[in-house]
Amino acid sequence: DAKTTQPPSMDCAEGRAANLPCNHSTISGNEYVYWYRQIHSQGPQYIIHGLKNNETNEMASLIITEDRKSSTLILPHATLRDTAVYYCIVRVAVRGSTLGRLYFGRGTQLTVWP
Amino acid sequence: EAGVAQSPRYKIIEKRQSVAFWCNPISGHATLYWYQQILGQGPKLLIQFQNNGVVDDSQLPKDRFSAERLKGVDSTLKIQPAKLEDSAVYLCASSLEVGLGAFFGQGTRLTVV
C-alpha cells in the first residue's frame, strides 16, 4: 500500500512560510498526492493535489520531488487561521476496485503563533 | 455554491440502539464518500459510491453498518445496533469524479453511551 509519513507537529510564526513535508516513498507512477487540512471541529478541507509537476493555487503551493517519493506543502504567509491538522494523502490499492481509496494518516498539527 | 450538507450535527444514543445519518452532496457530484473519524485519528473510509453504485465498502462493518444512495444523490448511513466504539464523527464527502478533490461536510458527532 502506498502510504504517507508526516511529522506529528510543527509550528510557524505568523507571516512566515510554513513548509509541511510528507514522505510517500511507495507511491506508484500514476498516483496523485492530495493535501487536506482540518480545523478543529470541522470537516477536512481540500487544499491542492498534484502528480509530477509543482502546483500552486490561491491557498498553497505543492512541491513534488522528481522521484515523487516526497512532497512539501507550502503556505507562503501563514496566518493564525491556518492552525489545523494537515493531511498528505495518496490513493491506496483496493482489491476488486480500479479506483483505490484515499488513505488519511494522522497528519501534521500545524500551530501558527503570533 | 452550496456545500455538502449533513444532519444531524450531533447525536447521543445508548448502545444497542439504531441511528441514521443523512448526507446531501454538492449538486452534480457523482462520487460520494462516508468516513468515520475517531478522536485523534485521521478519517477512515467506510464506503464510496459512484452515482448509486457501491465502489468500495471493504472497510464497512456490514454486520451493523449499512448505507444507500438510491437515486444517486442523497445518501443515508445507518448503524444498527450501535456499540460504544462507534462513537466518532461521521463525515460525508463528495467529488465531481474520482481523482478530483473531495469536499467534506461538517460531520455528525455520534456519542454512544
gemmi code that builds the backbone of each chain (N, CA, C; Angstrom):
import gemmi

chains = {
    "A": [
        ("ASP", (0.842, -1.196, 0.000), (0.000, 0.000, 0.000), (0.870, 1.236, 0.000)),
        ("ALA", (0.501, 2.208, -0.799), (1.196, 3.481, -0.783), (0.631, 4.296, 0.361)),
        ("LYS", (1.463, 4.603, 1.343), (1.019, 5.403, 2.470), (1.982, 6.549, 2.678)),
        ("THR", (1.676, 7.379, 3.652), (2.456, 8.598, 3.843), (3.013, 8.685, 5.247)),
        ("THR", (4.095, 9.435, 5.385), (4.707, 9.720, 6.673), (4.840, 11.211, 6.830)),
        ("GLN", (4.281, 11.730, 7.923), (4.351, 13.158, 8.204), (4.790, 13.370, 9.653)),
        ("PRO", (5.477, 14.497, 9.919), (5.790, 14.786, 11.326), (4.492, 15.051, 12.080)),
        ("PRO", (4.428, 14.638, 13.346), (3.166, 14.812, 14.075), (2.821, 16.266, 14.341)),
        ("SER", (3.815, 17.125, 14.480), (3.515, 18.516, 14.776), (4.612, 19.432, 14.250)),
        ("MET", (4.201, 20.665, 13.957), (5.121, 21.714, 13.545), (4.547, 23.019, 14.033)),
        ("ASP", (5.411, 24.028, 14.158), (4.877, 25.350, 14.416), (5.559, 26.364, 13.525)),
        ("CYS", (4.938, 27.511, 13.429), (5.366, 28.529, 12.481), (4.925, 29.889, 12.999)),
        ("ALA", (5.761, 30.902, 12.791), (5.388, 32.258, 13.180), (4.453, 32.855, 12.138)),
        ("GLU", (3.497, 33.626, 12.607), (2.553, 34.291, 11.718), (3.307, 35.165, 10.715)),
        ("GLY", (2.881, 35.067, 9.438), (3.517, 35.851, 8.390), (4.676, 35.148, 7.704)),
        ("ARG", (5.177, 34.108, 8.339), (6.271, 33.350, 7.730), (5.698, 32.206, 6.892)),
        ("ALA", (6.569, 31.626, 6.068), (6.156, 30.482, 5.260), (6.146, 29.223, 6.125)),
        ("ALA", (5.108, 28.421, 5.950), (5.034, 27.117, 6.610), (5.303, 26.048, 5.561)),
        ("ASN", (6.297, 25.217, 5.808), (6.667, 24.155, 4.875), (6.386, 22.811, 5.531)),
        ("LEU", (5.398, 22.119, 5.026), (4.993, 20.846, 5.629), (5.458, 19.694, 4.750)),
        ("PRO", (6.332, 18.834, 5.297), (6.864, 17.741, 4.480), (6.005, 16.486, 4.557)),
        ("CYS", (6.171, 15.662, 3.538), (5.469, 14.371, 3.500), (6.318, 13.381, 2.701)),
        ("ASN", (6.482, 12.208, 3.256), (7.163, 11.125, 2.526), (6.128, 10.131, 2.026)),
        ("HIS", (6.237, 9.767, 0.774), (5.342, 8.758, 0.172), (6.191, 7.910, -0.756)),
        ("SER", (7.141, 7.197, -0.157), (8.175, 6.515, -0.938), (7.646, 5.351, -1.763)),
        ("THR", (6.453, 4.830, -1.423), (5.928, 3.685, -2.176), (4.875, 4.088, -3.187)),
        ("ILE", (4.760, 5.371, -3.441), (3.741, 5.845, -4.384), (4.018, 5.292, -5.781)),
        ("SER", (2.981, 4.931, -6.470), (3.177, 4.414, -7.813), (3.087, 5.552, -8.824)),
        ("GLY", (3.479, 5.244, -10.053), (3.681, 6.299, -11.038), (2.456, 7.105, -11.415)),
        ("ASN", (1.274, 6.517, -11.274), (0.084, 7.232, -11.719), (-0.783, 7.714, -10.562)),
        ("GLU", (-0.227, 7.718, -9.361), (-0.998, 8.153, -8.202), (-0.759, 9.635, -7.905)),
        ("TYR", (-1.848, 10.327, -7.625), (-1.758, 11.719, -7.225), (-1.426, 11.819, -5.733)),
        ("VAL", (-0.891, 12.955, -5.339), (-0.723, 13.316, -3.932), (-1.737, 14.415, -3.640)),
        ("TYR", (-2.516, 14.230, -2.598), (-3.529, 15.202, -2.203), (-3.160, 15.780, -0.835)),
        ("TRP", (-3.517, 17.035, -0.647), (-3.367, 17.649, 0.673), (-4.714, 18.193, 1.118)),
        ("TYR", (-5.051, 17.887, 2.365), (-6.242, 18.414, 3.001), (-5.830, 18.996, 4.347)),
        ("ARG", (-6.671, 19.830, 4.901), (-6.451, 20.276, 6.273), (-7.771, 20.218, 7.027)),
        ("GLN", (-7.666, 20.106, 8.338), (-8.857, 20.004, 9.164), (-8.681, 20.921, 10.364)),
        ("ILE", (-9.510, 21.927, 10.382), (-9.557, 22.839, 11.519), (-10.479, 22.220, 12.556)),
        ("HIS", (-10.151, 22.442, 13.807), (-10.862, 21.793, 14.899), (-12.382, 21.860, 14.735)),
        ("SER", (-13.008, 20.683, 14.867), (-14.470, 20.547, 14.828), (-15.088, 20.808, 13.455)),
        ("GLN", (-14.273, 20.830, 12.427), (-14.801, 20.978, 11.077), (-14.406, 19.771, 10.230)),
        ("GLY", (-15.067, 19.622, 9.093), (-14.680, 18.578, 8.158), (-13.395, 18.952, 7.442)),
        ("PRO", (-12.661, 17.958, 6.918), (-11.439, 18.261, 6.162), (-11.731, 19.164, 4.973)),
        ("GLN", (-10.775, 20.012, 4.670), (-10.886, 20.957, 3.566), (-9.827, 20.626, 2.528)),
        ("TYR", (-10.241, 20.471, 1.292), (-9.301, 20.190, 0.202), (-8.397, 21.410, -0.016)),
        ("ILE", (-7.095, 21.162, -0.180), (-6.168, 22.261, -0.446), (-5.659, 22.199, -1.879)),
        ("ILE", (-5.035, 21.097, -2.235), (-4.347, 21.024, -3.519), (-4.006, 19.572, -3.820)),
        ("HIS", (-3.771, 19.252, -5.074), (-3.240, 17.937, -5.392), (-2.345, 18.046, -6.615)),
        ("GLY", (-1.477, 17.036, -6.779), (-0.544, 17.055, -7.899), (-0.062, 15.663, -8.240)),
        ("LEU", (0.509, 15.543, -9.419), (1.030, 14.256, -9.883), (2.550, 14.294, -10.001)),
        ("LYS", (3.055, 15.151, -10.839), (4.512, 15.236, -11.046), (5.002, 16.670, -10.936)),
        ("ASN", (4.263, 17.580, -11.555), (4.698, 18.967, -11.592), (4.311, 19.693, -10.320)),
        ("ASN", (5.030, 20.745, -10.031), (4.665, 21.591, -8.904), (3.345, 22.287, -9.222)),
        ("GLU", (2.543, 22.486, -8.201), (1.232, 23.101, -8.374), (1.086, 24.276, -7.423)),
        ("THR", (0.325, 25.252, -7.842), (0.051, 26.412, -6.986), (-1.394, 26.826, -7.182)),
        ("ASN", (-2.043, 27.167, -6.080), (-3.368, 27.781, -6.168), (-3.433, 28.900, -5.136)),
        ("GLU", (-4.632, 29.404, -4.911), (-4.766, 30.563, -4.031), (-4.472, 30.232, -2.581)),
        ("MET", (-4.463, 28.955, -2.244), (-4.232, 28.569, -0.853), (-2.779, 28.218, -0.575)),
        ("ALA", (-2.141, 27.505, -1.518), (-0.843, 26.930, -1.199), (-0.101, 26.543, -2.465)),
        ("SER", (1.144, 26.129, -2.266), (1.957, 25.551, -3.338), (2.343, 24.135, -2.944)),
        ("LEU", (2.435, 23.279, -3.935), (2.824, 21.888, -3.713), (4.070, 21.603, -4.529)),
        ("ILE", (5.122, 21.203, -3.828), (6.373, 20.857, -4.481), (6.565, 19.347, -4.378)),
        ("ILE", (6.680, 18.687, -5.513), (6.863, 17.234, -5.542), (8.263, 16.954, -6.063)),
        ("THR", (9.012, 16.109, -5.359), (10.365, 15.796, -5.808), (10.334, 15.027, -7.123)),
        ("GLU", (11.437, 15.064, -7.817), (11.490, 14.452, -9.144), (11.212, 12.950, -9.080)),
        ("ASP", (11.685, 12.298, -8.007), (11.428, 10.861, -7.885), (10.055, 10.566, -7.290)),
        ("ARG", (9.327, 11.616, -6.960), (7.949, 11.546, -6.430), (7.845, 10.850, -5.080)),
        ("LYS", (8.934, 10.656, -4.391), (8.886, 9.966, -3.108), (8.580, 10.896, -1.948)),
        ("SER", (8.577, 12.161, -2.192), (8.217, 13.095, -1.132), (7.657, 14.376, -1.737)),
        ("SER", (6.968, 15.116, -0.902), (6.424, 16.393, -1.346), (6.400, 17.354, -0.166)),
        ("THR", (6.241, 18.634, -0.478), (6.156, 19.678, 0.542), (5.008, 20.599, 0.208)),
        ("LEU", (4.166, 20.826, 1.188), (3.111, 21.814, 1.053), (3.618, 23.124, 1.632)),
        ("ILE", (3.470, 24.190, 0.883), (3.958, 25.488, 1.333), (2.794, 26.456, 1.475)),
        ("LEU", (2.635, 26.980, 2.690), (1.724, 28.093, 2.923), (2.599, 29.335, 2.967)),
        ("PRO", (2.558, 30.192, 1.968), (3.585, 31.242, 1.842), (3.585, 32.278, 2.957)),
        ("HIS", (2.422, 32.606, 3.463), (2.336, 33.602, 4.542), (1.323, 33.099, 5.570)),
        ("ALA", (1.784, 32.297, 6.495), (0.866, 31.639, 7.431), (0.150, 32.662, 8.319)),
        ("THR", (-1.116, 32.399, 8.563), (-1.903, 33.207, 9.486), (-2.395, 32.326, 10.628)),
        ("LEU", (-2.929, 32.960, 11.660), (-3.423, 32.199, 12.808), (-4.508, 31.222, 12.381)),
        ("ARG", (-5.273, 31.606, 11.355), (-6.365, 30.747, 10.896), (-5.878, 29.518, 10.144)),
        ("ASP", (-4.578, 29.454, 9.861), (-4.022, 28.254, 9.224), (-3.690, 27.169, 10.242)),
        ("THR", (-3.863, 27.450, 11.520), (-3.650, 26.410, 12.539), (-4.660, 25.291, 12.310)),
        ("ALA", (-4.146, 24.085, 12.065), (-5.005, 22.958, 11.698), (-4.152, 21.693, 11.617)),
        ("VAL", (-4.826, 20.569, 11.420), (-4.122, 19.313, 11.094), (-4.072, 19.207, 9.578)),
        ("TYR", (-2.885, 18.994, 9.037), (-2.686, 18.900, 7.595), (-2.416, 17.444, 7.217)),
        ("TYR", (-3.194, 16.940, 6.286), (-3.070, 15.559, 5.840), (-2.489, 15.500, 4.434)),
        ("CYS", (-1.476, 14.688, 4.286), (-0.919, 14.349, 2.984), (-1.473, 12.973, 2.638)),
        ("ILE", (-2.092, 12.834, 1.489), (-2.869, 11.637, 1.195), (-2.524, 11.089, -0.183)),
        ("VAL", (-2.416, 9.781, -0.249), (-2.300, 9.126, -1.547), (-3.393, 8.072, -1.640)),
        ("ARG", (-3.623, 7.644, -2.839), (-4.634, 6.629, -3.055), (-3.982, 5.254, -2.918)),
        ("VAL", (-4.612, 4.384, -2.127), (-4.071, 3.035, -1.967), (-4.907, 2.051, -2.760)),
        ("ALA", (-4.265, 0.980, -3.179), (-4.955, -0.020, -3.986), (-5.992, -0.753, -3.148)),
        ("VAL", (-7.103, -1.078, -3.773), (-8.169, -1.833, -3.115), (-8.494, -3.017, -3.998)),
        ("ARG", (-8.453, -4.199, -3.412), (-8.747, -5.409, -4.186), (-10.160, -5.305, -4.764)),
        ("GLY", (-10.264, -5.574, -6.029), (-11.579, -5.571, -6.673), (-12.018, -4.202, -7.152)),
        ("SER", (-11.197, -3.193, -6.930), (-11.581, -1.850, -7.355), (-10.466, -1.244, -8.174)),
        ("THR", (-10.835, -0.585, -9.254), (-9.831, 0.093, -10.067), (-9.572, 1.505, -9.564)),
        ("LEU", (-10.402, 1.951, -8.590), (-10.329, 3.344, -8.170), (-9.402, 3.545, -6.985)),
        ("GLY", (-9.245, 2.558, -6.143), (-8.420, 2.741, -4.968), (-9.128, 3.570, -3.910)),
        ("ARG", (-8.440, 3.866, -2.851), (-9.023, 4.543, -1.708), (-8.049, 5.580, -1.193)),
        ("LEU", (-8.561, 6.772, -0.852), (-7.727, 7.796, -0.239), (-7.421, 7.396, 1.199)),
        ("TYR", (-6.132, 7.353, 1.525), (-5.711, 6.938, 2.859), (-5.259, 8.156, 3.650)),
        ("PHE", (-5.983, 8.448, 4.752), (-5.611, 9.529, 5.664), (-4.767, 8.935, 6.786)),
        ("GLY", (-3.587, 9.475, 7.034), (-2.840, 9.090, 8.222), (-3.266, 9.973, 9.382)),
        ("ARG", (-2.344, 10.244, 10.290), (-2.669, 11.103, 11.432), (-2.389, 12.569, 11.150)),
        ("GLY", (-1.666, 12.854, 10.071), (-1.425, 14.229, 9.689), (-0.419, 14.955, 10.558)),
        ("THR", (-0.207, 16.226, 10.230), (0.678, 17.118, 10.983), (-0.151, 18.218, 11.611)),
        ("GLN", (-0.055, 18.382, 12.914), (-0.700, 19.505, 13.583), (0.190, 20.728, 13.419)),
        ("LEU", (-0.270, 21.673, 12.609), (0.451, 22.924, 12.430), (-0.123, 23.968, 13.376)),
        ("THR", (0.736, 24.571, 14.169), (0.322, 25.661, 15.047), (1.024, 26.928, 14.592)),
        ("VAL", (0.242, 27.939, 14.247), (0.785, 29.232, 13.859), (0.676, 30.153, 15.063)),
        ("TRP", (1.802, 30.718, 15.478), (1.775, 31.566, 16.671), (2.057, 33.017, 16.307)),
        ("PRO", (1.475, 33.938, 17.108), (1.574, 35.371, 16.778), (3.004, 35.878, 16.853)),
    ],
    "B": [
        ("GLU", (-21.656, 28.380, -4.286), (-22.173, 27.011, -4.431), (-22.364, 26.426, -3.053)),
        ("ALA", (-23.513, 25.730, -2.839), (-23.788, 25.119, -1.561), (-22.827, 23.971, -1.353)),
        ("GLY", (-22.444, 23.751, -0.067), (-21.524, 22.686, 0.253), (-22.253, 21.393, 0.526)),
        ("VAL", (-21.516, 20.425, 1.066), (-22.094, 19.139, 1.443), (-22.870, 19.340, 2.747)),
        ("ALA", (-24.121, 18.939, 2.736), (-24.970, 19.111, 3.919), (-25.119, 17.786, 4.631)),
        ("GLN", (-24.991, 17.818, 5.955), (-25.171, 16.617, 6.764), (-26.105, 16.935, 7.918)),
        ("SER", (-26.863, 15.927, 8.316), (-27.673, 16.060, 9.524), (-27.843, 14.695, 10.159)),
        ("PRO", (-28.055, 14.641, 11.475), (-27.965, 15.777, 12.390), (-26.524, 16.182, 12.627)),
        ("ARG", (-26.318, 17.237, 13.340), (-24.969, 17.695, 13.661), (-24.398, 16.911, 14.835)),
        ("TYR", (-25.266, 16.588, 15.777), (-24.868, 15.812, 16.952), (-25.951, 14.775, 17.242)),
        ("LYS", (-25.519, 13.643, 17.809), (-26.457, 12.601, 18.183), (-25.880, 11.820, 19.350)),
        ("ILE", (-26.705, 11.614, 20.359), (-26.318, 10.788, 21.506), (-27.323, 9.661, 21.609)),
        ("ILE", (-26.846, 8.429, 21.623), (-27.729, 7.271, 21.743), (-27.139, 6.283, 22.729)),
        ("GLU", (-27.980, 5.361, 23.172), (-27.482, 4.292, 24.036), (-27.017, 3.123, 23.182)),
        ("LYS", (-26.089, 2.348, 23.716), (-25.618, 1.189, 22.964), (-26.796, 0.258, 22.678)),
        ("ARG", (-26.702, -0.393, 21.551), (-27.723, -1.303, 21.020), (-28.891, -0.568, 20.344)),
        ("GLN", (-28.908, 0.753, 20.417), (-29.932, 1.494, 19.670), (-29.489, 1.669, 18.216)),
        ("SER", (-30.414, 2.164, 17.411), (-30.133, 2.410, 15.995), (-30.012, 3.909, 15.751)),
        ("VAL", (-29.283, 4.255, 14.691), (-29.131, 5.667, 14.343), (-28.915, 5.773, 12.834)),
        ("ALA", (-29.366, 6.883, 12.267), (-29.184, 7.110, 10.836), (-28.667, 8.519, 10.609)),
        ("PHE", (-27.786, 8.636, 9.640), (-27.229, 9.935, 9.267), (-27.588, 10.203, 7.814)),
        ("TRP", (-27.758, 11.471, 7.503), (-28.169, 11.861, 6.154), (-27.130, 12.793, 5.537)),
        ("CYS", (-26.933, 12.650, 4.235), (-25.974, 13.482, 3.521), (-26.551, 13.928, 2.189)),
        ("ASN", (-26.436, 15.207, 1.889), (-26.798, 15.749, 0.587), (-25.525, 16.306, -0.045)),
        ("PRO", (-24.999, 15.662, -1.068), (-23.729, 16.109, -1.648), (-23.904, 17.373, -2.483)),
        ("ILE", (-22.816, 17.900, -2.956), (-22.845, 19.046, -3.849), (-23.512, 18.613, -5.158)),
        ("SER", (-24.374, 19.472, -5.675), (-25.129, 19.147, -6.873), (-24.200, 18.767, -8.025)),
        ("GLY", (-24.512, 17.640, -8.648), (-23.727, 17.206, -9.799), (-22.543, 16.322, -9.480)),
        ("HIS", (-22.246, 16.165, -8.183), (-21.119, 15.321, -7.802), (-21.520, 13.849, -7.851)),
        ("ALA", (-20.805, 13.096, -8.673), (-21.154, 11.696, -8.868), (-20.613, 10.799, -7.761)),
        ("THR", (-19.507, 11.204, -7.159), (-18.848, 10.352, -6.170), (-19.184, 10.831, -4.764)),
        ("LEU", (-19.603, 9.905, -3.920), (-19.959, 10.236, -2.540), (-19.253, 9.269, -1.604)),
        ("TYR", (-18.728, 9.821, -0.520), (-17.961, 9.033, 0.452), (-18.565, 9.199, 1.847)),
        ("TRP", (-18.498, 8.150, 2.639), (-18.737, 8.223, 4.080), (-17.439, 7.825, 4.789)),
        ("TYR", (-17.009, 8.688, 5.718), (-15.816, 8.433, 6.508), (-16.195, 8.396, 7.986)),
        ("GLN", (-15.425, 7.625, 8.746), (-15.526, 7.614, 10.199), (-14.229, 8.194, 10.767)),
        ("GLN", (-14.365, 9.167, 11.668), (-13.167, 9.738, 12.280), (-13.259, 9.616, 13.790)),
        ("ILE", (-12.446, 8.746, 14.328), (-12.350, 8.582, 15.777), (-11.405, 9.651, 16.318)),
        ("LEU", (-11.676, 10.115, 17.499), (-10.917, 11.206, 18.100), (-9.417, 10.933, 18.054)),
        ("GLY", (-8.658, 11.888, 17.501), (-7.207, 11.774, 17.450), (-6.667, 11.035, 16.241)),
        ("GLN", (-7.577, 10.570, 15.384), (-7.145, 9.835, 14.201), (-7.607, 10.539, 12.935)),
        ("GLY", (-7.027, 10.134, 11.810), (-7.479, 10.648, 10.538), (-8.750, 9.941, 10.104)),
        ("PRO", (-9.489, 10.520, 9.176), (-10.719, 9.880, 8.697), (-10.426, 8.534, 8.032)),
        ("LYS", (-11.329, 7.584, 8.250), (-11.227, 6.268, 7.638), (-12.434, 6.056, 6.737)),
        ("LEU", (-12.170, 5.678, 5.484), (-13.270, 5.480, 4.540), (-14.116, 4.278, 4.940)),
        ("LEU", (-15.431, 4.488, 4.992), (-16.359, 3.389, 5.241), (-16.927, 2.859, 3.929)),
        ("ILE", (-17.374, 3.770, 3.077), (-17.994, 3.362, 1.830), (-17.886, 4.479, 0.813)),
        ("GLN", (-17.764, 4.081, -0.457), (-17.668, 5.037, -1.553), (-18.670, 4.649, -2.638)),
        ("PHE", (-19.462, 5.616, -3.059), (-20.437, 5.422, -4.133), (-19.983, 6.168, -5.388)),
        ("GLN", (-20.250, 5.570, -6.515), (-20.127, 6.261, -7.796), (-21.542, 6.253, -8.369)),
        ("ASN", (-22.179, 7.449, -8.418), (-23.613, 7.561, -8.674), (-24.338, 6.728, -7.614)),
        ("ASN", (-25.155, 5.751, -7.977), (-25.824, 4.989, -6.932), (-25.225, 3.605, -6.732)),
        ("GLY", (-24.059, 3.360, -7.324), (-23.392, 2.073, -7.177), (-22.258, 2.138, -6.174)),
        ("VAL", (-22.074, 1.051, -5.421), (-21.009, 0.980, -4.430), (-19.689, 0.628, -5.115)),
        ("VAL", (-18.666, 1.452, -4.881), (-17.353, 1.210, -5.457), (-16.457, 0.476, -4.467)),
        ("ASP", (-16.547, 0.894, -3.191), (-15.653, 0.322, -2.180), (-16.381, 0.342, -0.846)),
        ("ASP", (-16.652, -0.808, -0.293), (-17.229, -0.898, 1.054), (-16.457, -1.902, 1.886)),
        ("SER", (-15.199, -2.089, 1.547), (-14.392, -3.119, 2.196), (-14.112, -2.823, 3.662)),
        ("GLN", (-14.217, -1.559, 4.081), (-13.952, -1.219, 5.473), (-15.247, -0.921, 6.238)),
        ("LEU", (-16.366, -1.243, 5.654), (-17.653, -1.032, 6.320), (-17.996, -2.281, 7.138)),
        ("PRO", (-18.224, -2.140, 8.446), (-18.633, -3.304, 9.267), (-20.059, -3.704, 8.919)),
        ("LYS", (-20.197, -4.577, 7.985), (-21.507, -4.828, 7.372), (-22.490, -5.531, 8.304)),
        ("ASP", (-21.997, -6.066, 9.427), (-22.931, -6.697, 10.351), (-23.789, -5.659, 11.064)),
        ("ARG", (-23.319, -4.399, 11.077), (-24.090, -3.382, 11.801), (-24.254, -2.075, 11.027)),
        ("PHE", (-23.431, -1.853, 10.031), (-23.484, -0.617, 9.254), (-24.091, -0.914, 7.879)),
        ("SER", (-24.902, 0.040, 7.416), (-25.410, -0.041, 6.047), (-25.510, 1.365, 5.487)),
        ("ALA", (-25.423, 1.463, 4.177), (-25.532, 2.768, 3.526), (-26.206, 2.582, 2.188)),
        ("GLU", (-26.917, 3.614, 1.781), (-27.552, 3.572, 0.471), (-27.555, 4.941, -0.171)),
        ("ARG", (-27.624, 4.931, -1.477), (-27.699, 6.167, -2.262), (-28.610, 5.844, -3.449)),
        ("LEU", (-29.897, 5.775, -3.161), (-30.852, 5.181, -4.091), (-30.946, 5.910, -5.422)),
        ("LYS", (-31.018, 7.208, -5.428), (-31.215, 7.939, -6.674), (-29.923, 8.610, -7.149)),
        ("GLY", (-28.814, 8.191, -6.560), (-27.548, 8.760, -6.980), (-27.326, 10.176, -6.484)),
        ("VAL", (-28.110, 10.609, -5.490), (-27.940, 11.957, -4.967), (-27.704, 11.861, -3.456)),
        ("ASP", (-28.792, 11.958, -2.674), (-28.675, 11.876, -1.220), (-28.231, 10.482, -0.793)),
        ("SER", (-27.687, 10.437, 0.416), (-27.268, 9.146, 0.957), (-27.582, 9.084, 2.441)),
        ("THR", (-27.835, 7.878, 2.924), (-28.004, 7.665, 4.359), (-27.048, 6.575, 4.818)),
        ("LEU", (-26.541, 6.749, 6.021), (-25.693, 5.765, 6.678), (-26.399, 5.349, 7.964)),
        ("LYS", (-26.548, 4.059, 8.173), (-27.248, 3.561, 9.348), (-26.347, 2.639, 10.166)),
        ("ILE", (-26.535, 2.714, 11.467), (-25.850, 1.808, 12.384), (-26.914, 1.120, 13.226)),
        ("GLN", (-26.898, -0.217, 13.207), (-27.904, -0.971, 13.945), (-27.373, -2.347, 14.270)),
        ("PRO", (-27.118, -2.684, 15.534), (-27.181, -1.832, 16.721), (-25.839, -1.137, 16.973)),
        ("ALA", (-25.875, -0.004, 17.627), (-24.650, 0.745, 17.894), (-23.879, 0.145, 19.061)),
        ("LYS", (-22.551, 0.286, 18.972), (-21.662, -0.120, 20.047), (-20.923, 1.110, 20.561)),
        ("LEU", (-20.339, 0.981, 21.739), (-19.617, 2.108, 22.323), (-18.500, 2.589, 21.399)),
        ("GLU", (-17.840, 1.632, 20.727), (-16.698, 2.006, 19.876), (-17.112, 2.716, 18.586)),
        ("ASP", (-18.412, 2.839, 18.351), (-18.886, 3.585, 17.177), (-18.904, 5.085, 17.431)),
        ("SER", (-18.605, 5.481, 18.659), (-18.542, 6.918, 18.960), (-17.451, 7.554, 18.111)),
        ("ALA", (-17.838, 8.516, 17.294), (-16.922, 9.110, 16.323), (-17.651, 10.230, 15.605)),
        ("VAL", (-16.918, 10.915, 14.740), (-17.538, 11.860, 13.811), (-17.690, 11.149, 12.469)),
        ("TYR", (-18.875, 11.227, 11.913), (-19.148, 10.599, 10.621), (-19.216, 11.703, 9.569)),
        ("LEU", (-18.305, 11.614, 8.639), (-18.136, 12.647, 7.625), (-18.621, 12.144, 6.273)),
        ("CYS", (-19.329, 13.000, 5.599), (-19.739, 12.733, 4.233), (-18.946, 13.671, 3.318)),
        ("ALA", (-18.528, 13.168, 2.180), (-17.793, 13.984, 1.222), (-18.281, 13.657, -0.185)),
        ("SER", (-18.084, 14.594, -1.100), (-18.437, 14.314, -2.484), (-17.407, 14.937, -3.409)),
        ("SER", (-17.293, 14.365, -4.586), (-16.410, 14.929, -5.598), (-17.052, 14.757, -6.960)),
        ("LEU", (-16.653, 15.636, -7.859), (-17.223, 15.607, -9.201), (-16.964, 14.258, -9.859)),
        ("GLU", (-15.771, 13.788, -9.664), (-15.420, 12.458, -10.128), (-14.213, 11.982, -9.338)),
        ("VAL", (-13.972, 10.702, -9.389), (-12.832, 10.142, -8.669), (-11.554, 10.742, -9.231)),
        ("GLY", (-10.651, 11.105, -8.340), (-9.390, 11.692, -8.778), (-9.343, 13.181, -8.557)),
        ("LEU", (-10.510, 13.807, -8.421), (-10.556, 15.225, -8.109), (-10.712, 15.406, -6.607)),
        ("GLY", (-10.448, 16.604, -6.126), (-10.566, 16.869, -4.704), (-11.982, 16.663, -4.204)),
        ("ALA", (-12.107, 16.100, -3.016), (-13.410, 15.873, -2.421), (-13.730, 16.995, -1.448)),
        ("PHE", (-15.003, 17.331, -1.361), (-15.472, 18.363, -0.447), (-16.238, 17.686, 0.681)),
        ("PHE", (-15.884, 18.050, 1.910), (-16.456, 17.405, 3.083), (-17.543, 18.251, 3.723)),
        ("GLY", (-18.498, 17.566, 4.335), (-19.474, 18.234, 5.173), (-18.912, 18.455, 6.559)),
        ("GLN", (-19.730, 19.054, 7.438), (-19.290, 19.355, 8.794), (-19.223, 18.106, 9.661)),
        ("GLY", (-19.913, 17.072, 9.263), (-19.886, 15.835, 10.022), (-20.999, 15.736, 11.050)),
        ("THR", (-21.248, 14.512, 11.470), (-22.185, 14.234, 12.567), (-21.383, 13.611, 13.694)),
        ("ARG", (-21.435, 14.246, 14.859), (-20.714, 13.693, 16.003), (-21.632, 12.749, 16.748)),
        ("LEU", (-21.292, 11.466, 16.743), (-22.087, 10.438, 17.418), (-21.417, 10.040, 18.716)),
        ("THR", (-22.224, 10.061, 19.777), (-21.759, 9.564, 21.070), (-22.651, 8.409, 21.479)),
        ("VAL", (-22.059, 7.260, 21.707), (-22.795, 6.077, 22.152), (-22.472, 5.856, 23.622)),
        ("VAL", (-23.527, 5.831, 24.439), (-23.315, 5.716, 25.896), (-23.904, 4.393, 26.427)),
    ],
}
model = gemmi.Model(1)
for chain_id, residues in chains.items():
    chain = gemmi.Chain(chain_id)
    for i, (resn, *xyz) in enumerate(residues, 1):
        res = gemmi.Residue()
        res.name, res.seqid = resn, gemmi.SeqId(i, " ")
        for name, pos in zip(("N", "CA", "C"), xyz):
            atom = gemmi.Atom()
            atom.name, atom.element = name, gemmi.Element(name[0])
            atom.pos, atom.b_iso = gemmi.Position(*pos), 0.0
            res.add_atom(atom)
        chain.add_residue(res)
    model.add_chain(chain)
structure = gemmi.Structure()
structure.add_model(model)
structure.setup_entities()
